[in-house]
Amino acid sequence: MSIMSYNGGALVAMVGKNCVAIASDKRLGVQLMTVSTEFPKMYQATEKSYVGFAGLATDSQTLSERLRFKINMYRLREEREIEPKTLSNMISSTLYEKRFGPYFVEPVVAGLNKKNEPFICVMDVIGCLNEADDFVVSGTSSQSLYGMCESLWEPDLEPEDLFETISQALLNSIDRDCLSGWGALVHIITPERVITRTLKGRQD
Amino acid sequence: MLTFRSPFLVTWGYLIKSFKPLAAVTIAFSMNSMSQYAETFVSGSISVPIEHRFYPYTDNGGTSLAIAGEDFCVVASDTRQSEGFLINARYSPKAFKLSETAVLATNGFLADGFALVKRLEQRLEWYKHSHNKPMSISALAQMLSTTLYSKRFFPYYVGNLLGGLDENGRGVVYSFDPVGSYKPEVCRAGGSAAALVQPFLDNQVSFKHQPTATRTLSLEMAVKIAKDAFTSATERDIYTGDYLEIFVIKRDGITVEKMELKKD
């Protein structure tokens, strides 16, 4: 039993044409038992950026609260919103502070910077940043997600096409994973607004 | 000594217990007659057992997939043979034509894969001579299952995919586990990148989560899907790459297509 597969979960983020999408499943489990079917793993960091945490659920909640504090302090000090790239570096430092007793999460950051350029990245448990210009995946079904995203993604997808692509990638991957499922939540971040949609997949 | 002996340990390998001498220790007596304590050491050698062990399996990597259509079957395998980070061969085919209607793809420990194919080919010959007709794919699947189970306690370390046409000319894929459990399916991926490829097949061949898609799959689409699946798997799986061999089984025979994959 690995600690990263104790609660289960799947996260994916993709880059489109002037937009990003981030999606997660909604299951929370305790090993083989499902405890909640309304537990999306994403949190809104700023108006145009989202952070998701795959891995141990308690660390996911703790980190999201700590980050909320840090983002608010940043806003008070700098008198502006934090950029996604800076936010991901902040999360990376927060994780590395616990180098020898880590938070068991693999965060995913997705957002648009002040020039509305897309940004996505994923980190490991101790904060190694991995920025990508196509897609990033995290969670118990990461292998399936890699296969799906690698086949389905193409550059410069419009927001609606990106929604279809990320939804198909996530839904088919979590169907092959016992610890992820019970539907999905997708956020599409565009310069004008954030579109949130709930997907009903296999409810098992 | 081993107090628990699993059935596997007896047959999987052999244990050599050898003995090596510890450094000799000498006796020394204190020469001072006034001392009441004599320091004593033990002399001679003491033996300690060390274990030598032979592990009979290794993982040679590689990926395969099989898709069954209405009147065709596609079986595709990459050709990289590796052991850990070392590539042993860039072109070592893992899919074998067994009869005019069946192709077997093996993934896992290749020596067991080759041995299994050899056994099956022999049995196919015997069947053809004693029954005066070639073996049907369902009979071949059952024979493969019993062959695998006959080594239940020292298994053939391979995952098998048997693809071909049944007696009615419809495509069928049988997937096996290493000890012979099998069932007929529409599509299946096996090997190191199975987790990457299988959801893609579910989506594109079985049309899962696509309620408005057409339900029939043409041969051209199936081959295209196989090629795309492998190019994606090659990107993200280090054990997959080099070349791709696609076997297409149709009523009029079996054709093979070889395609380049990334060699990094």
Chai-1 contact restraints between the chains, C-beta under 6 A:
chainA,res_idxA,chainB,res_idxB,connection_type,confidence,min_distance_angstrom,max_distance_angstrom,comment,restraint_id
A,Q143,B,A195,contact,1.0,0.0,6.0,A-B,restraint_1
A,Q143,B,L196,contact,1.0,0.0,6.0,A-B,restraint_2
A,S144,B,A195,contact,1.0,0.0,6.0,A-B,restraint_3
A,S144,B,P199,contact,1.0,0.0,6.0,A-B,restraint_4
A,Y146,B,L196,contact,1.0,0.0,6.0,A-B,restraint_5
A,Y146,B,R236,contact,1.0,0.0,6.0,A-B,restraint_6
A,G147,B,L196,contact,1.0,0.0,6.0,A-B,restraint_7
A,G147,B,V197,contact,1.0,0.0,6.0,A-B,restraint_8
A,G147,B,F200,contact,1.0,0.0,6.0,A-B,restraint_9
A,G147,B,S232,contact,1.0,0.0,6.0,A-B,restraint_10
A,M148,B,P199,contact,1.0,0.0,6.0,A-B,restraint_11
A,M148,B,F200,contact,1.0,0.0,6.0,A-B,restraint_12
A,E150,B,S232,contact,1.0,0.0,6.0,A-B,restraint_13
A,E150,B,E235,contact,1.0,0.0,6.0,A-B,restraint_14
A,E150,B,R236,contact,1.0,0.0,6.0,A-B,restraint_15
A,S151,B,F200,contact,1.0,0.0,6.0,A-B,restraint_16
A,S151,B,D228,contact,1.0,0.0,6.0,A-B,restraint_17
A,S151,B,S232,contact,1.0,0.0,6.0,A-B,restraint_18
A,Q168,B,N203,contact,1.0,0.0,6.0,A-B,restraint_19
A,L171,B,H209,contact,1.0,0.0,6.0,A-B,restraint_20
A,N172,B,P199,contact,1.0,0.0,6.0,A-B,restraint_21
A,N172,B,D202,contact,1.0,0.0,6.0,A-B,restraint_22
A,N172,B,N203,contact,1.0,0.0,6.0,A-B,restraint_23
A,S173,B,P199,contact,1.0,0.0,6.0,A-B,restraint_24
A,R176,B,Q198,contact,1.0,0.0,6.0,A-B,restraint_25
A,R176,B,P199,contact,1.0,0.0,6.0,A-B,restraint_26
